[in-house]
Amino acid sequence: MIQPLGDRVIVKPDPAVEETTGGILLANALPQERGEIIAVADGLKVKPGDRVVYGKHAGSAIEVEGDNYLILRESEIFAIL
């Protein structure tokens, strides 16, 4: 796995599909995204396994061994769930 440096974290984003009460699927309907922290740099407040909320356009997308991840700065995370 990747080891982030500085103030960065690796996040596995949740699938970006929302469903209305009527059953209509809406992709990317929210202004924020959610995901799970996979790896963190040393000394950060978040830790692997934390579920977090971050901005829709935050971070840089990467692909590792066929899986999609985001590299975010800790400051781009809005909250720990």
N, C-alpha and C positions, 0 to 999 in steps of 0.2 A: 504494500500500500504506500501511498504518498505521504511524506512527512512535511507539513506546511512549516514555513519559516516566518519570523517576525511576529506580526499580530494577526496572522491568517488562520483560517479554519477550513476544513473540507466538509461540505454538506452534501448529503444524498437528498435531492429534492423529492417531495411527494408528487404523485401524479397530478398534472394540472387540469383536472376535469371536475367540474361542479355539476350537481344535478338539482334542478328546481323541484318544487313539491309536485308539479305536474309530470315529472319524469323527463324533462328536456335537459339534455347535456349541454353545458356551457363551458367552453375551454377558456382558461385564463380570465375568469370573470372578476377576480378580486385584485385590489391594488397591492396586495402583499402575497408572499409565498411562504410555504412552510416546508420544513425538512428536518432530517436528523443529522446531528454532528457525528462525523465519522472519525476525524482526526483533528488535533489542535496543536499549535505551537506551544512551547513551554511558557508557563506563567500566565495563562489566560483564565478568565472567570468561567467560561463555558468548558464542558468536558465531553468526551465521546459518549454518545447515547442520549444527550440532551436533545429535546425537540425544540426548535426555534422558529421564529417568524422573522422574515427579512424582506427587503424591498423587491418588487417585481423585476427590476432591471439591475439588481445588485450583483457584484461578483463577475467572475470569468468562468465560462463553461469549459469543462475538460472531459475527455473520455479516457477511462483506464480499463483495459481488458474487457471492452464492450459495455461497461457501465458508465452512465453519465453522472457527473458530480459538478459542484460549484466550488471555486475557491473564493472565499469572502474574507474581508477584514472583520475583526470582531466588532468594530464600530458600525458596520452595516447591518448588524443583527439588532432588531427592535426589541425582542423579548425572548425569554426562555419560557416555554409552556409547561 
